[in-house]
């Protein structure tokens, strides 16, 4: 009877560890995507790369990139809150496409 409990406890611990490792890996991937996105939008805002080049690197059309980055046609940005919502939507879209 004791060995059965030990096996269950061991299985639960292994499952918990695997879940934690998977969560950490997913967090790293999200961080990479977020960092890449932030870099691309900042480079466009600073005029260091074109909107066309940034969109190409992001795998989007220029219109999709502008909307996701919430860039105005003059290159400026809208509020941080609106930009954050758009970035979250873009990351979710990318996640769905990568599954």
C-alpha positions as CSV (number, residue, x, y, z in Angstrom):
1,X,0.0,0.0,0.0
2,X,2.8,2.4,0.8
3,X,4.5,1.9,-2.5
4,X,1.3,2.8,-4.3
5,X,1.1,6.1,-2.4
6,X,4.8,6.7,-3.1
7,X,4.3,6.1,-6.8
8,X,1.3,8.5,-6.9
9,X,3.4,11.2,-5.0
10,X,6.3,10.6,-7.4
11,X,4.1,10.9,-10.4
12,X,2.5,14.1,-9.1
13,X,5.9,15.6,-8.4
14,X,7.3,14.7,-11.9
15,X,4.2,16.1,-13.5
16,X,4.5,19.3,-11.5
17,X,8.1,19.7,-12.4
18,X,7.4,19.2,-16.1
19,X,4.6,21.8,-15.9
20,X,6.9,24.3,-14.3
21,X,9.6,23.7,-17.0
22,X,7.0,24.0,-19.8
23,X,5.7,27.3,-18.3
24,X,9.3,28.7,-18.0
25,X,10.0,27.8,-21.7
26,X,6.7,29.4,-22.8
27,X,7.6,32.5,-20.8
28,X,11.0,32.7,-22.5
29,X,9.4,32.3,-26.0
30,X,6.9,35.1,-25.2
31,X,9.7,37.3,-23.9
32,X,11.7,36.8,-27.1
33,X,8.7,37.6,-29.2
34,X,7.9,40.6,-27.2
35,X,11.4,41.9,-27.3
36,X,11.7,41.4,-31.0
37,X,8.4,43.3,-31.5
38,X,9.4,46.2,-29.2
39,X,12.7,46.4,-31.1
40,X,11.0,46.5,-34.5
41,X,8.5,49.2,-33.5
42,X,11.2,51.3,-31.8
43,X,13.4,51.1,-34.9
44,X,10.5,52.3,-37.1
45,X,9.6,55.1,-34.7
46,X,13.2,56.2,-34.6
47,X,13.4,56.1,-38.4
48,X,16.2,53.6,-38.4
49,X,14.3,51.0,-40.5
50,X,11.3,51.4,-42.8
51,X,7.9,50.3,-42.0
52,X,8.1,48.0,-45.0
53,X,11.3,46.3,-43.7
54,X,9.9,45.9,-40.1
55,X,6.6,44.5,-41.4
56,X,8.6,42.0,-43.6
57,X,10.7,40.9,-40.6
58,X,7.5,40.5,-38.5
59,X,5.8,38.5,-41.3
60,X,3.0,41.0,-41.8
61,X,1.8,43.5,-44.3
62,X,2.6,47.1,-43.7
63,X,-1.1,47.8,-42.8
64,X,-1.1,44.9,-40.3
65,X,2.2,46.1,-38.8
66,X,1.0,49.7,-38.5
67,X,-2.3,48.6,-36.9
68,X,-0.6,46.2,-34.5
69,X,2.1,48.8,-33.6
70,X,-0.6,51.5,-33.5
71,X,1.6,53.8,-35.6
72,X,0.1,56.8,-37.2
73,X,0.7,57.4,-40.8
74,X,3.2,60.2,-39.9
75,X,5.3,57.6,-38.0
76,X,4.2,58.7,-34.5
77,X,2.6,56.4,-32.0
78,X,-0.6,56.4,-30.1
79,X,-1.0,55.9,-26.4
80,X,0.9,53.2,-24.6
81,X,-2.3,51.5,-23.4
82,X,-3.7,51.1,-26.9
83,X,-0.3,50.0,-28.1
84,X,-0.1,47.3,-25.4
85,X,-3.5,45.9,-26.3
86,X,-2.5,45.8,-30.0
87,X,0.8,44.0,-29.1
88,X,-1.0,41.4,-27.0
89,X,-3.4,40.8,-29.9
90,X,-0.4,40.4,-32.3
91,X,1.4,38.0,-30.0
92,X,-1.8,35.9,-29.6
93,X,-2.1,35.8,-33.4
94,X,1.5,34.7,-33.8
95,X,1.1,32.0,-31.1
96,X,-2.0,30.6,-32.9
97,X,-0.1,30.5,-36.2
98,X,2.9,28.7,-34.6
99,X,0.8,25.9,-33.2
